[in-house]
Amino acid sequence: MYSDLGCPTVEYILPTRFIFRHTEQVFEAVDDLLDVVERSGRKTIVHCLSDTASMTFQGLSVAADLRGDPFNPSAIVWDSCPGPYPIVTLPRTVVLTAINWLARMRDGMNLRQAITSSAVDFRDLGWKNFIRRYRYGLDSKISTMDETWCGYWARDHPLDVPQLYIYSKSDFYCPWSNIETNVLPARRKIVKDLTVLKFHKSPHVGHLRANGETYRQHIKQLVEKVNNNTK
């Protein structure tokens, strides 16, 4: 989509272990990616697909700050993110464990390794957090960068550049109510140019497939806005 609009494009998927267990190391994992972006010498649009991409964006920002050269893209697309802070229930734990297993298989683990790793996830990320909440009323304990969960980091990001929020009323992971109640009000206090694209029926990170024409039109408008911005 971006290539069709004349934008050199880098796609990146964060390895699974950084998402669930070693989030504090994400900035190290994406350091080479930051090199690629900086070498391009071009205006940059960051397009975040779900909170995993928000985590990658946060890692890029941390890595850039450590270099003494902040990472400030010219525009941001928040697609199916940021979601609410994870609240652990047993059904959600089962779903998370299944997702983790599929992700580890994608990452190249064999079946036995993936099952073993997912079982550890069920125990540490699911069951222990469920007990924390049920017995003590505490929030889930999850891996973060700088002790800031990526969803909160995305909500409070201080950069005032054109931003596009894409979400759906039928998204199971990123509830529209959280976006409209907790995210957009905070963002409007920071961002002057904020566009909202709300769909009534499309799946998580599947809004392009379900609503292609409208989706592409908004991305094209954002790209044109960045190209026409001389700052």
N, C-alpha and C positions, 0 to 999 in steps of 0.2 A: 504493500500500500504506500509506504513512504518512498520506496524506490521509484514507484510510478510517478511520484510528485517531484522527482529529481533530488531526493535526499539520500546521500550515502548513509547506510543503516547498519548498526551493530546490534545483533540479537544476543542476549545472554541469559542463561538459566543457572541459578545458584545451585550448587550441589546440595543434595538433601541433608547431609550431616550438619551443614552450617545453618540450615533453617530450624532444625529441631533441637540441636544440642550444643553447637559451638558458634552461636550467633556473635559472640564477642570477638570472633576471629574473622568476621566477614570482610572487614576493611583490608585484611591481608589477602583474602581470596580474590578481591576485585582490583588489586593494585595494578595488575597488567592491563585490565580493562580501562582503567583511568589513563594509562599511557596511550592507549589507542585513541581515546577521546581527545586527549590533549594534543596529540600529534596531528589530528585532523585540522586544527586551526579554524574550525568552522563554528558557527552558531549551533547550539545543541538543544534538541528537544528530548526530554526524558519522558518516555511512555511507560508507566508502571502498570503491569498486569497483575493484580492481586497484591496481597501484603508481602509476598516473597520478593516482588520487584521493589516495593517500598523499602524492604530490608537491603536490597542491593543498592538502591539510591542512597540510603543512609550510610552504607559502607563506603561508597564513592566519596561522600562528603567528609567522612572521618578521615579517609586516606588523603584527600586533598588538603584538609586542615593540617595534617601532620607534615605535609610538604610546605606549609606556609602559603598556599595558593588556593583559596576557597573555590569549590566547584559550584558555579552559578549558571545553570542552564538558562536559555532564553525563553523557554516555555516548558510547561509540565502537563502531562495527561495522567489523571488518576482514573484508571479503568478498573472497576470492581474493587476499589480500595479507597481509603483505609477501612478495614472492618473494625468491629468492637473488640475490646480486650477479651482474650479467651476466657470463657467460663466453663469449667469442666463439669460435665455430667457423664454418667456411664454410657448412654447412647452415643454421645459425641466422642467419647474415648474410643469406642469400637470403630466409628467411622474414621477417626484420626489414625488409628492403628492400621486400618486397611489402606488408607492413603499413603502412610509411611511405607508399608510393604510394597505397594506398587511403585513408589518413587525409588525405593532402593533396588528393585528389580530393573528399573529404567537406568539406574546408575551403574549397573553391571554386576551387582551381587548375585551369587547363585541362590537357589531356592532356600537352602538351609541357612545361609548367612542372613538372608532377608527376613526369614521367619524369626530367627534368634534376635536380631536387632529390633524388629517390631515388637517382640514380646517384652524386651527391655523398655521400649517406649511406652507400652501399655502400663508397665509397672511404675516407671519414674515420672512420665509426663501426665499419665491419666490417673491411675489409682491413687498415687500419693497426693496429687493435687485435689482429687475428689475428697480425700480424707481431710486435707487442709481446709477445704471449704465447708464440708459437712460438720466437722467437729469444732473447728475454731473460727469459722467465718472469714478466713483469709483468702486473698486473691491467689490465683494460680501462680506458681513459681516457674518462670520461663527464662530461657537464655536471652540476653539483650546486649546491645552495645551501649556503653556509657550509662548503664542502668536505665535506659529509656527504651520502652517497647516501640517497635517501628511504626505501629499505628498512631501512637501519640506523637511520635517524631514527625510523621507526615502531616498530622492535623495541625501541629504548631510550627511547621516550617516557616521561617521568617522571610523567605524570598518573595518579593513582589514582582512577579512576571506573569504574563498571560497564562491562565490555567483552565483546563477543561476537566470537568467531572462527569464520568460516564457510569451510570448504574441502572439497576432494574428493580422493579417491585417483586420480581420472582427469583431474585438471587438468594440462594440459601446461605451463602457465606457472608456476604456483605449486605446486611439489611438496609433497605432504603430509609427506614426510620432513623437509623443511626447516622446515616449521611446527612439527613435533613435536620436532625435535632442536635447532634453533637459536632459534626464536622463543618458543614457549610457556614453556620453562624460564626465559628471561630475563624474560618478562612476569610470571610468577608471583612473582618476587622483588619486583615493584613493585606489582602490582594484586591487591587482596584479593578482588574480585568479578569473576571471569573465567569465562565460559561458553564451551564448545567445542561446535560443531555440525559434525560430520564426516560427509560423505556418501561413499558408495562409488562412485557413478557419476553425475557431472554435470559439464558443461563449465565452463571458465573463465568467471567472472561469469555463469554460466547456472544457478546452483543454485536460484534461485526458480522458473524455468520447469520444472526437472526434479523439484523436491521442494517444490512450492508449499505444501502444508498444514503441513508441519513447519517450513519456513522462516518462514512468516507467524506461526506460533504463537510462535516464539522472538523475533521482532521485537515482537510484541504484549506479551510478557512484559517485554521491555526497556523499552518505552514506559511500561508500567504502573509499573515499578520507578522510572523517572525521575519520573513524576508523583507517586508516593507519597513520594519523597525530599524532605524539607522543608529540607535543608541548602542 
